[in-house]
Amino acid sequence: MNSFLMMLAAVPTMMTTDPTSIRQMQWERRVLIVSAPQAQDPALAEQRGILARWKAEAAARDLTLIEIVGSSVSGVATDAKTLRRDYRLPPFFTVLLIGKDGGVKLRSSTPIAAETLAWTIDAMPMRRAGER
């Protein structure tokens, strides 16, 4: 198995098939969109490494990863052009954290640390309500 497929195997998701859209995950999952112009993007490699080390914590927070690399998409059946348009993704590396309510909670042009993801998700009302 090549390293790219190994990284994808380490990606947090509880679904066995890709949902048609992010909207289908609303109220059930948080979504992390990682977009990069090419597979060799160093920021993409760094974000994948962060997520691979944070897999169990991401799963506990109902986080699903969607990757857009060039024109390829994993994690959802929506095409890259539509995702880039709908989420206003620029042609360079970008990460978006989308809450269960469908709103963008965090946007970054650099990889997001696991600690930042955890803090942001744990501060969300639906996460706090679920911990009671």
N, C-alpha and C positions, 0 to 999 in steps of 0.2 A: 504494500500500500504506500503510495507516495505521501510526502509530508503534507501536501495540501489536503488530501483526503483524511489524513490522520487528524489534522486540525479541525476539519469539519465534524469528525466523529466526536471531538471533545467539546463541540459547541452546545450551549445549553438549550434544550428544547424538549418538550414532552410530547410532541406530535409526531406521528409516524409518517404522515404525508403532509405535503405543503398545503396550507389553506389557500384558497383563491385570493384572498385579500387581507390586509391588516385589519380592515373593518370587521372581518369575521372573528378576530381575536379580541375585539373590544369587550371590556368588562370581565374577561377571563385571563388575559395575559398582558404583561408589559412587553414592549418590543424595543430591541436595540437594533437600529439600522446602522450598519457600517458600510460606507460607500468609498470606493477607491477607483481611480482611473485604470489601474493595471494591477495584476497579481504581484508584481515585484515591488510594490509601494512599501517602503520601510515602516510607515505608520500603520499600514494594514497588518504587517507581520507583528508589530508590537502589540496592537490591539488584540489580535488572535492569541498571542501568548498570555496576555492579561486574562482573557476570558477562559482559556484552557486551565489556568491555575485557579480560577474562581468558579468552576463549573457547579459544584455542589451548592454554593451560596446563591448562584444565579437561579438554579432550579428551585431553591427554597423561596425565592422571590418571584416565582412565576414569570421568569424572563425568557423570551424567545429571541434568537438572533436571526436577523435578515442581513445577508451580505449582498452588496451590489458591486461587482468587480467588472469594470468595462461594461459589456452588454449582458453579462451573465448575472443571474439572481439565484440565491439559495435561501430557503426558508419560507418562501411565499411564491405563489404561481403568477403574480403580477410581473409584467415586463419592466426592465430597467428604465426605459424612457418614461413610462407612466409614474413609477416611483420617484424618479428624479424630479419630474414636474410637480407631482402632488406634494412632495415634501421640500421643494425648493432646494434641491441638493446641487451644489456647485460642481464644477468638473475636477475638483481636487478632493483629497481625503476629508471626509466628514463623518461624524458620529451623532446620531440622534437617539435620545431615550424618550419613548412614548409611553405614557401612563395607561392604565386600564381604561381610563375615560376617553382615550384617543388623542389627548393633548400632548404636544411636544413639551417635555419637562426639562430637557437639557440638550444643548447643541454645541458641538466642539469641532474645531478643525485640527485638533491633535488627539491622540489616543486618550481615553478616559480611564483613570486609575480605578481599580476595584473598590478602593475605599470611597471614592467620590460616588461611584454607582451605588454602593451600599447605603451611604448617607442619604443620597437623594431619594432612593426608593423607600428607605425606612422612614423618611419624613412625609411620605405621601399619605393622605387620609385613608385610602383604602387599605394600605399596608398596616397602618396603626390600628384600624378597626379590626383587621384580621388577626392581630396579635392578642386581642382581648379574650 
